[in-house]
């Protein structure tokens, strides 16, 4: 369901951006507007980004192999990080260069009504795509605040499209205002200033996306509420004396690895320990469908602490995460 929702958002953005990019390039060539050219570059980059996100979803869905025993889910995070780099390098970089060039050599925009028409249509289409992305994002965020939901989201495709479209709308209004004020005040340089501002908007967007994606790519655990529930499930089983350590990692939005180190009662038989491990795995997966693998290590608390201190002399005790 999550992958289907992600693709829906991406397809909507892909269709909108592809059509808008062609129209913007034609308008920029006809009117000579730097702000419109920046917007055309922006839409072209966004179109390529949506293709990369679809490519990432396809590669992430591949089954596990001996070389990748935990699957390919991290591919999605990698390609989303590439998208952030492209937004910064191509979108922001070219827009800034276009703006600087036009500020140095300003000239009036001709037939500005073409730009107004194209920008108005682009705002309409981008608004529709933004609403689709926001609706999907709102379904996943629950009662959390907007930025908290982004920080905790493990599916970068939805919030990437949402932020791309937010940046696109801000860029469109900036271009519209720059062209209008440049004409109204007879200051062609404002067209270049608008292009420069569009580049800065894209740079900030790319920086935020890159920060979020690198965190996912380098390994994020589950939310604190899920962590607490996993610990509670493990500790509620008869025969479990102590939870030494609980480690989790997202390999994808719906692909979580859980590794538990448990101290069992020495008096219980091995067969009962096996049954308890099976019960813990079944209950965790039932409560949290995104958990695909559960590994349980039976180890006394003292032995676990000794191994932890041998690996990390500064470690003061068990780490629950």
C-alpha positions as a Markdown table, in Angstrom:
| # | Residue | x | y | z |
|---|---|---|---|---|
| 1 | Unk | 0.0 | 0.0 | 0.0 |
| 2 | Unk | 2.8 | 2.4 | 0.9 |
| 3 | Unk | 4.7 | 1.7 | -2.4 |
| 4 | Unk | 1.4 | 2.2 | -4.3 |
| 5 | Unk | 0.8 | 5.6 | -2.6 |
| 6 | Unk | 4.4 | 6.6 | -3.4 |
| 7 | Unk | 4.1 | 5.7 | -7.0 |
| 8 | Unk | 0.8 | 7.6 | -7.2 |
| 9 | Unk | 2.4 | 10.8 | -6.0 |
| 10 | Unk | 5.4 | 10.4 | -8.2 |
| 11 | Unk | 3.4 | 9.7 | -11.4 |
| 12 | Unk | 1.2 | 12.8 | -10.7 |
| 13 | Unk | 4.4 | 14.9 | -10.3 |
| 14 | Unk | 6.0 | 13.4 | -13.3 |
| 15 | Unk | 3.1 | 14.1 | -15.6 |
| 16 | Unk | 2.7 | 17.7 | -14.4 |
| 17 | Unk | 6.4 | 18.6 | -14.5 |
| 18 | Unk | 7.0 | 17.1 | -17.9 |
| 19 | Unk | 4.2 | 19.1 | -19.5 |
| 20 | Unk | 5.1 | 22.3 | -17.6 |
| 21 | Unk | 8.9 | 22.0 | -18.5 |
| 22 | Unk | 8.2 | 22.0 | -22.2 |
| 23 | Unk | 5.9 | 25.0 | -22.0 |
| 24 | Unk | 8.3 | 26.9 | -19.8 |
| 25 | Unk | 11.2 | 26.4 | -22.2 |
| 26 | Unk | 9.1 | 27.6 | -25.1 |
| 27 | Unk | 8.0 | 30.7 | -23.2 |
| 28 | Unk | 11.6 | 31.4 | -22.0 |
| 29 | Unk | 12.9 | 31.2 | -25.6 |
| 30 | Unk | 10.1 | 33.4 | -26.9 |
| 31 | Unk | 10.3 | 36.1 | -24.2 |
| 32 | Unk | 13.9 | 36.0 | -23.2 |
| 33 | Unk | 13.1 | 35.9 | -19.4 |
| 34 | Unk | 15.8 | 34.6 | -17.1 |
| 35 | Unk | 13.3 | 33.8 | -14.4 |
| 36 | Unk | 11.3 | 31.8 | -16.8 |
| 37 | Unk | 14.4 | 29.9 | -18.0 |
| 38 | Unk | 15.2 | 29.1 | -14.3 |
| 39 | Unk | 11.7 | 27.8 | -13.9 |
| 40 | Unk | 12.0 | 25.7 | -17.0 |
| 41 | Unk | 15.3 | 24.2 | -15.7 |
| 42 | Unk | 13.6 | 23.6 | -12.4 |
| 43 | Unk | 10.7 | 21.7 | -14.0 |
| 44 | Unk | 13.1 | 19.7 | -16.2 |
| 45 | Unk | 15.2 | 18.7 | -13.2 |
| 46 | Unk | 12.0 | 17.7 | -11.2 |
| 47 | Unk | 10.9 | 15.6 | -14.2 |
| 48 | Unk | 14.2 | 13.7 | -14.1 |
| 49 | Unk | 14.0 | 13.4 | -10.3 |
| 50 | Unk | 10.7 | 11.7 | -10.5 |
| 51 | Unk | 12.1 | 9.2 | -13.0 |
| 52 | Unk | 15.0 | 8.5 | -10.6 |
| 53 | Unk | 12.6 | 8.0 | -7.7 |
| 54 | Unk | 10.6 | 5.5 | -9.8 |
| 55 | Unk | 13.9 | 3.8 | -10.6 |
| 56 | Unk | 14.8 | 3.7 | -6.9 |
| 57 | Unk | 11.4 | 2.1 | -6.0 |
| 58 | Unk | 11.9 | -0.5 | -8.7 |
| 59 | Unk | 15.5 | -1.4 | -7.6 |
| 60 | Unk | 14.4 | -1.4 | -3.9 |
| 61 | Unk | 11.7 | -4.0 | -4.6 |
| 62 | Unk | 14.2 | -6.6 | -5.9 |
| 63 | Unk | 14.5 | -9.8 | -3.7 |
| 64 | Unk | 17.4 | -10.6 | -1.5 |
| 65 | Unk | 20.5 | -12.2 | -3.0 |
| 66 | Unk | 23.6 | -13.9 | -1.5 |
| 67 | Unk | 25.4 | -10.6 | -2.1 |
| 68 | Unk | 22.6 | -8.5 | -0.6 |
| 69 | Unk | 21.1 | -10.8 | 2.1 |
| 70 | Unk | 18.9 | -8.1 | 3.6 |
| 71 | Unk | 17.5 | -7.1 | 0.2 |
| 72 | Unk | 17.9 | -3.9 | -1.8 |
| 73 | Unk | 15.6 | -1.5 | 0.2 |
| 74 | Unk | 18.4 | 1.0 | 0.8 |
| 75 | Unk | 18.5 | 1.6 | -2.9 |
| 76 | Unk | 15.5 | 3.9 | -2.5 |
| 77 | Unk | 17.3 | 6.0 | 0.0 |
| 78 | Unk | 20.4 | 6.2 | -2.3 |
| 79 | Unk | 18.4 | 7.4 | -5.3 |
| 80 | Unk | 16.5 | 9.9 | -3.2 |
| 81 | Unk | 19.9 | 11.3 | -2.1 |
| 82 | Unk | 20.9 | 11.5 | -5.8 |
| 83 | Unk | 17.7 | 13.5 | -6.4 |
| 84 | Unk | 18.7 | 16.0 | -3.7 |
| 85 | Unk | 22.2 | 16.4 | -5.3 |
| 86 | Unk | 20.6 | 17.0 | -8.7 |
| 87 | Unk | 18.2 | 19.7 | -7.3 |
| 88 | Unk | 21.2 | 21.5 | -5.8 |
| 89 | Unk | 23.7 | 21.0 | -8.7 |
| 90 | Unk | 21.5 | 21.4 | -11.7 |
| 91 | Unk | 18.4 | 23.2 | -10.5 |
| 92 | Unk | 20.0 | 25.6 | -8.0 |
| 93 | Unk | 23.3 | 26.0 | -9.7 |
| 94 | Unk | 22.0 | 26.8 | -13.2 |
| 95 | Unk | 19.3 | 29.1 | -11.8 |
| 96 | Unk | 21.9 | 31.1 | -9.9 |
| 97 | Unk | 24.2 | 31.3 | -12.9 |
| 98 | Unk | 21.3 | 32.4 | -15.1 |
| 99 | Unk | 20.4 | 35.1 | -12.5 |
| 100 | Unk | 23.9 | 36.4 | -12.2 |
| 101 | Unk | 24.3 | 36.6 | -15.9 |
| 102 | Unk | 21.0 | 38.5 | -16.3 |
| 103 | Unk | 21.9 | 40.9 | -13.4 |
| 104 | Unk | 25.1 | 41.7 | -15.2 |
| 105 | Unk | 23.5 | 42.2 | -18.6 |
| 106 | Unk | 19.8 | 43.1 | -18.0 |
| 107 | Unk | 17.4 | 43.5 | -20.9 |
| 108 | Unk | 13.6 | 43.9 | -20.9 |
| 109 | Unk | 11.3 | 40.9 | -21.2 |
| 110 | Unk | 9.3 | 40.9 | -24.4 |
| 111 | Unk | 5.7 | 39.8 | -24.7 |
| 112 | Unk | 5.5 | 39.3 | -21.0 |
| 113 | Unk | 1.9 | 38.2 | -21.3 |
| 114 | Unk | 3.2 | 34.8 | -22.5 |
| 115 | Unk | 5.1 | 34.4 | -19.2 |
| 116 | Unk | 2.1 | 35.4 | -17.2 |
| 117 | Unk | -0.1 | 32.8 | -19.0 |
| 118 | Unk | 2.4 | 30.0 | -18.7 |
| 119 | Unk | 3.2 | 30.8 | -15.0 |
| 120 | Unk | -0.5 | 30.9 | -14.2 |
| 121 | Unk | -1.1 | 27.5 | -15.8 |
| 122 | Unk | 2.0 | 26.1 | -14.1 |
| 123 | Unk | 0.8 | 27.3 | -10.7 |
| 124 | Unk | -2.5 | 25.6 | -11.3 |
| 125 | Unk | -0.9 | 22.2 | -12.3 |
| 126 | Unk | 1.7 | 22.4 | -9.5 |
| 127 | Unk | -1.0 | 23.2 | -7.0 |
| 128 | Unk | -2.9 | 20.0 | -8.1 |
| 129 | Unk | 0.3 | 17.9 | -7.7 |
| 130 | Unk | 1.0 | 19.5 | -4.3 |
| 131 | Unk | -2.5 | 18.6 | -3.0 |
| 132 | Unk | -2.0 | 15.0 | -4.1 |
| 133 | Unk | 1.4 | 14.8 | -2.4 |
| 134 | Unk | 0.1 | 16.5 | 0.7 |
| 135 | Unk | -2.9 | 14.2 | 1.0 |
| 136 | Unk | -0.6 | 11.2 | 0.9 |
| 137 | Unk | 1.8 | 12.7 | 3.4 |
| 138 | Unk | -1.1 | 13.6 | 5.7 |
| 139 | Unk | -2.2 | 10.0 | 5.8 |
| 140 | Unk | 1.1 | 8.9 | 7.1 |
| 141 | Unk | 1.9 | 11.7 | 9.5 |
| 142 | Unk | -1.0 | 10.9 | 11.9 |
| 143 | Unk | -1.2 | 13.4 | 14.8 |
| 144 | Unk | 2.4 | 14.5 | 14.5 |
| 145 | Unk | 3.3 | 18.0 | 13.5 |
| 146 | Unk | 4.4 | 18.7 | 9.9 |
| 147 | Unk | 8.2 | 18.9 | 10.5 |
| 148 | Unk | 8.2 | 16.1 | 13.1 |
| 149 | Unk | 6.4 | 13.9 | 10.6 |
| 150 | Unk | 9.1 | 14.6 | 7.9 |
| 151 | Unk | 11.9 | 14.0 | 10.4 |
| 152 | Unk | 10.4 | 10.6 | 11.4 |
| 153 | Unk | 9.2 | 9.5 | 7.9 |
| 154 | Unk | 11.0 | 6.5 | 6.5 |
| 155 | Unk | 9.4 | 6.9 | 3.0 |
| 156 | Unk | 11.4 | 9.7 | 1.4 |
| 157 | Unk | 9.5 | 9.6 | -1.9 |
| 158 | Unk | 6.4 | 11.3 | -0.6 |
| 159 | Unk | 8.1 | 14.1 | 1.3 |
| 160 | Unk | 10.6 | 14.6 | -1.5 |
| 161 | Unk | 7.8 | 15.3 | -4.0 |
| 162 | Unk | 6.0 | 17.4 | -1.5 |
| 163 | Unk | 9.1 | 19.6 | -0.9 |
| 164 | Unk | 9.9 | 19.7 | -4.6 |
| 165 | Unk | 6.4 | 21.0 | -5.3 |
| 166 | Unk | 6.5 | 23.5 | -2.5 |
| 167 | Unk | 9.8 | 24.8 | -3.9 |
| 168 | Unk | 8.2 | 24.9 | -7.3 |
| 169 | Unk | 5.2 | 27.0 | -6.2 |
| 170 | Unk | 7.5 | 29.4 | -4.3 |
| 171 | Unk | 9.6 | 29.6 | -7.5 |
| 172 | Unk | 6.6 | 30.3 | -9.7 |
| 173 | Unk | 5.4 | 33.1 | -7.6 |
| 174 | Unk | 8.9 | 34.5 | -7.4 |
| 175 | Unk | 9.2 | 34.4 | -11.2 |
| 176 | Unk | 5.8 | 36.0 | -11.6 |
| 177 | Unk | 6.6 | 38.8 | -9.1 |
| 178 | Unk | 10.0 | 39.4 | -10.6 |
| 179 | Unk | 8.7 | 39.7 | -14.2 |
| 180 | Unk | 5.8 | 41.9 | -13.1 |
| 181 | Unk | 7.9 | 44.3 | -11.0 |
| 182 | Unk | 10.6 | 44.5 | -13.6 |
| 183 | Unk | 8.0 | 45.7 | -16.1 |
| 184 | Unk | 6.1 | 47.9 | -13.7 |
| 185 | Unk | 9.2 | 49.7 | -12.4 |
| 186 | Unk | 11.2 | 49.5 | -15.7 |
| 187 | Unk | 13.9 | 47.5 | -13.9 |
| 188 | Unk | 14.9 | 44.5 | -16.1 |
| 189 | Unk | 17.5 | 43.5 | -13.5 |
| 190 | Unk | 14.6 | 42.3 | -11.3 |
| 191 | Unk | 14.1 | 39.4 | -13.7 |
| 192 | Unk | 17.7 | 38.3 | -12.9 |
| 193 | Unk | 17.1 | 38.8 | -9.2 |
| 194 | Unk | 14.1 | 36.5 | -9.4 |
| 195 | Unk | 16.1 | 33.9 | -11.1 |
| 196 | Unk | 18.7 | 34.2 | -8.3 |
| 197 | Unk | 16.1 | 33.8 | -5.6 |
| 198 | Unk | 14.7 | 30.7 | -7.3 |
| 199 | Unk | 18.2 | 29.2 | -7.2 |
| 200 | Unk | 18.4 | 29.9 | -3.5 |
| 201 | Unk | 15.0 | 28.4 | -2.9 |
| 202 | Unk | 16.2 | 25.2 | -4.6 |
| 203 | Unk | 19.5 | 25.2 | -2.7 |
| 204 | Unk | 17.7 | 25.3 | 0.6 |
| 205 | Unk | 15.3 | 22.6 | -0.5 |
| 206 | Unk | 18.1 | 20.4 | -1.7 |
| 207 | Unk | 20.0 | 20.8 | 1.5 |
| 208 | Unk | 17.1 | 19.8 | 3.7 |
| 209 | Unk | 16.4 | 16.7 | 1.5 |
| 210 | Unk | 20.0 | 15.7 | 1.5 |
| 211 | Unk | 20.2 | 15.9 | 5.3 |
| 212 | Unk | 17.0 | 13.8 | 5.7 |
| 213 | Unk | 18.2 | 11.2 | 3.1 |
| 214 | Unk | 21.7 | 10.8 | 4.4 |
| 215 | Unk | 20.2 | 10.0 | 7.8 |
| 216 | Unk | 18.0 | 7.2 | 6.3 |
| 217 | Unk | 20.9 | 6.0 | 4.1 |
| 218 | Unk | 23.3 | 5.6 | 7.0 |
| 219 | Unk | 20.8 | 3.6 | 9.1 |
| 220 | Unk | 17.8 | 4.9 | 11.1 |
| 221 | Unk | 16.1 | 2.9 | 13.8 |
| 222 | Unk | 12.3 | 2.7 | 14.3 |
| 223 | Unk | 10.4 | 5.5 | 16.1 |
| 224 | Unk | 10.7 | 5.6 | 20.0 |
| 225 | Unk | 7.1 | 4.4 | 20.4 |
| 226 | Unk | 7.8 | 1.3 | 18.3 |
| 227 | Unk | 11.1 | 0.7 | 20.1 |
| 228 | Unk | 9.3 | 0.8 | 23.4 |
| 229 | Unk | 6.6 | -1.6 | 22.2 |
| 230 | Unk | 9.2 | -4.1 | 20.9 |
| 231 | Unk | 11.0 | -4.0 | 24.3 |
| 232 | Unk | 7.7 | -4.5 | 26.1 |
| 233 | Unk | 6.7 | -7.5 | 23.9 |
| 234 | Unk | 10.1 | -9.2 | 24.6 |
| 235 | Unk | 10.0 | -8.5 | 28.3 |
| 236 | Unk | 6.4 | -9.8 | 28.7 |
| 237 | Unk | 7.4 | -13.4 | 27.6 |
| 238 | Unk | 7.7 | -15.9 | 30.5 |
| 239 | Unk | 11.3 | -16.9 | 31.1 |
| 240 | Unk | 12.9 | -13.6 | 29.9 |
| 241 | Unk | 14.7 | -12.0 | 32.8 |
| 242 | Unk | 16.3 | -9.0 | 31.2 |
| 243 | Unk | 16.5 | -7.2 | 27.8 |
| 244 | Unk | 20.2 | -6.6 | 27.3 |
| 245 | Unk | 20.0 | -4.8 | 24.0 |
| 246 | Unk | 17.4 | -4.0 | 21.3 |
| 247 | Unk | 18.7 | -2.8 | 18.0 |
| 248 | Unk | 16.5 | -1.8 | 15.0 |
| 249 | Unk | 17.2 | -0.5 | 11.5 |
| 250 | Unk | 15.1 | 0.5 | 8.5 |
| 251 | Unk | 16.3 | -1.1 | 5.2 |
| 252 | Unk | 13.2 | 0.5 | 3.6 |
| 253 | Unk | 9.9 | 2.2 | 4.6 |
| 254 | Unk | 8.4 | -1.3 | 5.2 |
| 255 | Unk | 11.5 | -3.3 | 5.8 |
| 256 | Unk | 12.8 | -3.3 | 9.4 |
| 257 | Unk | 15.4 | -5.5 | 11.1 |
| 258 | Unk | 15.1 | -6.1 | 14.8 |
| 259 | Unk | 18.0 | -7.7 | 16.8 |
| 260 | Unk | 17.4 | -8.6 | 20.4 |
| 261 | Unk | 19.8 | -9.8 | 23.1 |
| 262 | Unk | 17.9 | -11.4 | 25.9 |
| 263 | Unk | 18.9 | -12.9 | 29.3 |
| 264 | Unk | 16.7 | -16.0 | 29.8 |
| 265 | Unk | 16.0 | -17.8 | 33.1 |
| 266 | Unk | 18.7 | -20.6 | 33.4 |
| 267 | Unk | 16.1 | -22.9 | 34.8 |
| 268 | Unk | 14.0 | -23.2 | 31.7 |
| 269 | Unk | 14.7 | -25.9 | 29.1 |
| 270 | Unk | 16.2 | -25.2 | 25.6 |
| 271 | Unk | 13.0 | -26.2 | 23.9 |
| 272 | Unk | 11.0 | -23.6 | 25.9 |
| 273 | Unk | 13.6 | -21.0 | 25.0 |
| 274 | Unk | 13.0 | -21.8 | 21.3 |
| 275 | Unk | 9.2 | -21.5 | 21.8 |
| 276 | Unk | 9.7 | -18.2 | 23.5 |
| 277 | Unk | 11.8 | -16.8 | 20.7 |
| 278 | Unk | 9.2 | -18.0 | 18.1 |
| 279 | Unk | 6.5 | -16.3 | 20.2 |
| 280 | Unk | 8.4 | -13.0 | 20.4 |
| 281 | Unk | 9.1 | -12.9 | 16.7 |
| 282 | Unk | 5.4 | -13.7 | 15.8 |
| 283 | Unk | 4.1 | -11.0 | 18.2 |
| 284 | Unk | 6.5 | -8.3 | 17.0 |
| 285 | Unk | 5.6 | -8.9 | 13.4 |
| 286 | Unk | 1.9 | -9.0 | 14.1 |
| 287 | Unk | 2.0 | -5.7 | 16.0 |
| 288 | Unk | 4.4 | -4.1 | 13.5 |
| 289 | Unk | 4.0 | -5.4 | 9.9 |
| 290 | Unk | 7.0 | -3.3 | 8.8 |
| 291 | Unk | 9.2 | -5.6 | 10.7 |
| 292 | Unk | 10.5 | -8.3 | 8.3 |
| 293 | Unk | 13.3 | -9.9 | 10.3 |
| 294 | Unk | 13.8 | -10.6 | 14.0 |
| 295 | Unk | 17.0 | -12.1 | 15.4 |
| 296 | Unk | 17.2 | -13.1 | 19.1 |
| 297 | Unk | 20.4 | -13.8 | 20.9 |
| 298 | Unk | 20.3 | -15.6 | 24.2 |
| 299 | Unk | 23.0 | -14.2 | 26.5 |
| 300 | Unk | 23.4 | -13.5 | 30.2 |
| 301 | Unk | 23.4 | -9.9 | 31.2 |
| 302 | Unk | 26.9 | -10.2 | 32.7 |
| 303 | Unk | 28.3 | -11.8 | 29.6 |
| 304 | Unk | 26.7 | -9.2 | 27.4 |
| 305 | Unk | 28.1 | -6.4 | 29.5 |
| 306 | Unk | 31.6 | -7.9 | 29.3 |
| 307 | Unk | 31.5 | -8.2 | 25.5 |
| 308 | Unk | 30.2 | -4.6 | 25.3 |
| 309 | Unk | 33.0 | -3.3 | 27.5 |
| 310 | Unk | 35.6 | -5.3 | 25.5 |
| 311 | Unk | 34.3 | -3.7 | 22.2 |
| 312 | Unk | 33.9 | -0.3 | 23.7 |
| 313 | Unk | 35.8 | 0.4 | 26.9 |
| 314 | Unk | 33.8 | 3.6 | 27.5 |
| 315 | Unk | 30.5 | 1.8 | 27.5 |
| 316 | Unk | 28.9 | 2.0 | 30.9 |
| 317 | Unk | 26.1 | -0.6 | 30.3 |
| 318 | Unk | 23.5 | -1.9 | 27.9 |
| 319 | Unk | 22.2 | 0.3 | 25.1 |
| 320 | Unk | 18.5 | 0.1 | 24.3 |
| 321 | Unk | 17.7 | 1.6 | 20.9 |
